[in-house]
């Protein structure tokens, strides 16, 4: 049995506890971070069991570290419903988590350890970070921002009813660029460094690009569904 999920849970609990001691993080935020830790550990353990793997591997250890940072962002975002949170700290943690996305991919390629499990894990961590950031930014810009975080989950839900949406998509640098843009712009909007109108403008551009990317992929999948 892999020990990495257990270590990740402990590390996440330590992180949110440290946050609670050095920031105004309240019990609600701490509880959200702790719950995230337990769910993350359970999901990774289950995925490893299904894949008959005894270790997550070097690349996925980096992804686990990124997931712990995402848990810290989650704690701060949930806590923001009750009290102000340190915006700069939230932005820094989220930025490190985003930058780490390039590191785990490079490790997987250089060590020849890329696996479907690793790719899925990496994607889910990114998707959840975008979702939780969109929830936070929606505080100040409006509920329309939630479309950015919800888009991927709506697509997955639609694939349950429309199996042709599950077909593998061809490589697209445009898709990767648009995906990366979402995290960068949401962090910028969450940082509080820009006027509301500027944050609204760049976030609207990010949403427009995401809608274009998804619609292009759905059209391709529909045309090749046979």
C-alpha positions in Angstrom: 0.0 0.0 0.0 1.3 3.4 -1.0 2.2 5.8 1.9 2.2 9.0 -0.2 -1.6 9.6 0.2 -1.2 9.4 4.0 1.7 11.7 3.9 -0.2 14.1 1.7 -3.1 14.1 4.2 -0.8 14.9 7.1 1.0 17.6 5.2 -2.3 19.2 4.3 -3.4 19.2 7.9 -0.1 20.8 8.9 -0.4 23.4 6.2 -3.9 24.6 7.2 -3.0 24.5 10.8 0.0 26.7 10.1 -2.3 29.0 8.1 -4.6 29.2 11.1 -1.8 30.3 13.4 -0.2 32.9 11.1 -3.3 34.4 9.4 -6.9 35.2 10.4 -8.0 31.8 9.1 -11.0 30.7 11.2 -12.4 27.3 12.0 -14.5 27.2 8.9 -11.5 27.6 6.7 -9.5 25.1 8.7 -12.4 22.6 8.5 -12.6 23.0 4.7 -8.8 22.4 4.4 -9.0 19.3 6.6 -12.0 17.9 4.7 -10.2 18.5 1.5 -7.2 16.6 2.9 -9.2 13.5 3.8 -11.1 13.5 0.5 -7.8 13.9 -1.5 -6.2 11.1 0.4 -9.1 8.8 -0.1 -9.4 9.5 -3.8 -5.7 9.0 -4.5 -5.6 5.8 -2.5 -8.6 4.5 -4.4 -7.0 5.4 -7.8 -3.8 3.7 -6.9 -5.7 0.6 -5.8 -7.6 0.5 -9.1 -4.4 0.9 -11.0 -2.7 -1.8 -9.0 0.1 0.6 -8.2 2.2 0.6 -5.0 3.6 4.2 -5.4 2.5 7.4 -7.0 5.9 8.0 -8.6 8.2 11.0 -8.7 6.0 13.2 -10.9 2.8 12.5 -8.9 4.6 13.4 -5.7 5.0 16.9 -7.1 1.3 16.9 -8.1 0.5 15.8 -4.5 2.5 18.8 -3.3 0.5 21.0 -5.7 -2.7 19.5 -4.4 -1.7 20.4 -0.9 -1.3 24.0 -2.0 -4.7 23.9 -3.7 -6.1 22.7 -0.3 -4.6 25.8 1.3 -6.3 28.0 -1.3 -9.5 26.2 -0.6 -9.3 26.9 3.1 -8.7 30.6 2.5 -11.5 30.8 -0.1 -14.0 29.1 2.2 -12.9 31.3 5.1 -13.5 34.4 2.9 -17.3 33.8 3.3 -16.9 34.7 7.0 -14.0 37.1 7.2 -11.4 38.9 5.1 -8.4 36.8 4.0 -4.9 37.9 3.0 -5.2 38.4 -0.7 -1.5 38.5 -1.5 -0.9 35.2 0.4 -3.8 33.5 -1.5 -2.4 34.7 -4.8 1.1 33.6 -4.0 0.0 30.1 -2.9 -2.2 29.7 -6.0 0.7 30.9 -8.3 3.1 28.4 -6.9 0.5 25.7 -7.5 0.1 26.8 -11.1 3.8 27.0 -11.7 4.2 23.4 -10.3 2.0 22.2 -13.2 4.9 22.6 -15.5 7.3 20.8 -13.2 5.4 17.5 -12.7 4.8 17.2 -16.4 8.5 17.6 -17.1 9.5 15.1 -14.5 7.0 12.6 -15.9 8.4 13.0 -19.5 12.1 13.0 -18.5 11.8 9.9 -16.3 9.4 8.1 -18.7 6.9 7.7 -15.9 3.9 9.4 -17.6 0.8 7.4 -16.9 -3.0 7.8 -17.5 -3.4 8.0 -13.7 -0.8 10.8 -13.4 -2.3 12.8 -16.3 -5.8 12.5 -14.8 -4.6 13.5 -11.3 -2.8 16.5 -12.7 -5.8 17.6 -14.7 -8.2 17.2 -11.7 -5.9 19.3 -9.4 -5.8 22.0 -12.1 -9.6 21.9 -12.6 -10.3 22.2 -8.9 -7.9 25.1 -8.5 -9.7 26.9 -11.3 -13.0 26.2 -9.7 -12.1 27.4 -6.3 -10.5 30.5 -7.7 -13.5 31.3 -9.7 -15.6 31.0 -6.5 -13.4 33.5 -4.8 -13.3 36.0 -7.7 -17.1 35.7 -8.1 -17.3 37.5 -4.7 -16.2 40.8 -6.2 -17.0 40.4 -9.9 -20.3 38.5 -9.9 -21.6 34.9 -10.3 -20.8 34.9 -14.1 -17.2 34.1 -13.2 -18.3 30.7 -11.9 -18.8 29.7 -15.5 -15.0 29.5 -15.8 -14.7 27.0 -13.0 -17.8 25.0 -13.8 -17.1 24.6 -17.5 -15.0 21.5 -17.3 -17.4 19.8 -14.8 -20.4 20.5 -17.1 -18.5 18.9 -19.9 -17.8 15.8 -17.9 -21.5 15.6 -16.8 -22.6 16.0 -20.4 -20.3 13.1 -21.4 -22.3 10.7 -19.2 -25.3 11.3 -21.4 -23.3 11.8 -24.7 -20.5 9.1 -24.8 -19.0 10.6 -28.0 -17.7 13.5 -25.8 -15.3 10.9 -24.2 -13.2 10.5 -27.4 -9.6 11.6 -27.0 -9.0 15.1 -28.5 -6.0 15.8 -30.8 -3.1 17.8 -29.3 -3.8 21.6 -29.4 -1.5 24.3 -28.3 -4.4 26.7 -28.4 -6.3 24.6 -25.9 -3.3 24.5 -23.6 -2.8 28.2 -23.8 -6.4 29.0 -23.1 -6.4 26.6 -20.1 -3.2 28.2 -18.7 -4.8 31.6 -19.2 -7.7 30.8 -16.9 -5.4 30.2 -13.8 -3.2 33.2 -14.5 -6.1 35.7 -14.9 -8.1 34.3 -12.0 -5.0 34.7 -9.7 -4.5 38.3 -11.0 -8.2 39.1 -10.3 -8.0 37.5 -6.9 -4.9 39.4 -5.9 -6.7 42.7 -5.4 -3.9 44.5 -7.2 -6.1 45.7 -10.0 -9.2 47.9 -10.2 -12.5 46.0 -10.4 -13.0 47.2 -14.0 -9.7 45.8 -15.1 -10.3 42.5 -13.3 -13.7 42.3 -14.9 -12.3 42.9 -18.4 -9.5 40.4 -18.3 -11.7 37.8 -16.6 -14.3 38.3 -19.3 -11.6 37.8 -22.0 -10.6 34.6 -20.2 -14.2 33.3 -20.2 -14.6 34.2 -23.8 -11.5 32.3 -24.8 -12.6 29.3 -22.7 -16.1 29.2 -24.4 -14.4 29.4 -27.8 -12.0 26.5 -26.9 -14.8 24.3 -25.5 -17.1 24.9 -28.4 -14.3 24.1 -30.9 -13.6 20.8 -29.2 -17.2 19.9 -28.9 -17.7 20.6 -32.7 -14.7 18.3 -33.5 -16.0 15.6 -31.2 -19.4 15.8 -32.8 -18.1 15.6 -36.3 -15.9 12.6 -35.5 -18.4 10.8 -33.3 -18.9 7.9 -35.8 
